[in-house]
């Protein structure tokens, strides 16, 4: 049992005795205190997993002690005991960080349910704390693996920026460098971690869709608006919203974003009522916004509002041995996904990886390792298992499957999706036949079809 020890703080001996009896039967170790002073000593010396705290005590109030507990370096949930006619106390306790409250006279089944929920909350918090402690030893925040100096600097910036939960953040960097991962790290390291993190990519949406997605709409606002819809700003109230590819937004949306940044308010499409929100805005771009401002394609006032705290994600080619660390991480990931047993990456392949420019950055590296694990067998990833720079034919005898990036710079994912679509067309949508054409198992084909939302 994760939660083993419960501290009961109540000056009524009968209540302590009855709770002790029932909770001991349920398998808990029980500690007791009749005063705040004794409870303080027990918390510091014994580190109980949960505290059940009464409001009225001989040497102070439970509310006062609850405020003090919040300054302790622990994650112990507190369940407040309140009289039926003291609802205001319960509300105040929750605002101060109490996990929940139970009214007197105590219903033992009710408090057991609350304790069970508190135990689950403790388990999750400890998992996060353990994860963060492990990640802090190297720059590994939420998938941002790497021990290079440039990544250590990024992680330092993320840690500092996360402390200020309201600061607007601008994340820059080439495509595939991990800008969304950095945004998620800022969110989950901040006080907003328990609220929503919602990303939106402007490059994939039309202006009409962007407006509806961001701000929501009222019923009847346009032809297909059959009911009211809340937008992402409303849904992420108290949390964080990531505006990815911010350089692609239209002048109309720029004006609306500027108003949110200045007034923390917006109106749904077709609406007339202001909706106030408390949302941290993180913007990301692979375009030089300063250039867009000089070309009058991006509002200068919006740019300065966004550019309060800046994180620059370095390209993979500047990260040295991080390339190998990431490749080995992806190797493990796809070993599990494809039920393979590759033991590592050969020295020859490591040299190949370190000498390559990685124009697609971490995303390209992940795709290269994924394909190598998917298409080959053996103990190590050798150089003949990997293809850099372009995607060759997956089936050499079928020249119709040969693709190379076009002038517009197609990504690996886009090309791979085309290969899958052509294989399905050639096989008349027969998945088993398409899998044979591509020399992969049917399960592997289905995995990749789901990845590209073709299934």
ABEGO torsion letter per residue (X at the ends): XABABBBBBBABAAAAAAAAAAAAAAGBBBBBBABAAAAAAAAAAAGBABBBBBABBAAEBAAAAAAAAAABBBABBBBBBBBAABAAAAAAAAAAGBABBBBOBBBAAAAAAAAAAAAAAAAAAAAAAAAAAAAAABBABGGBBEABAAAAAAAAAAAAAAABAABBBBBBEBBGAGAAAAAAAAAAABAAAABBBBBBBAAABBAAAAAAAAAEBBBGABAABABBBBBAAAAABGBBBBBBGAAABBAAAAAAAAAAAAAGBBBBBGBABBBBBBBBBBBBBABBAAAAAAAGABBAAAAAAABABBBBBBBAAAAEAAAAAAAAAAAAAAAAAAGBABAEBBAAAAAAAAABAGAAEAAAAAAAAAAAAAABBEABBBAAABBBGBBBBABAABAAABBBBBAAGBBAAAAAAAAAAAAAAAAGGBAAAAAAAAGBBAAAAAAAAAAAGAX
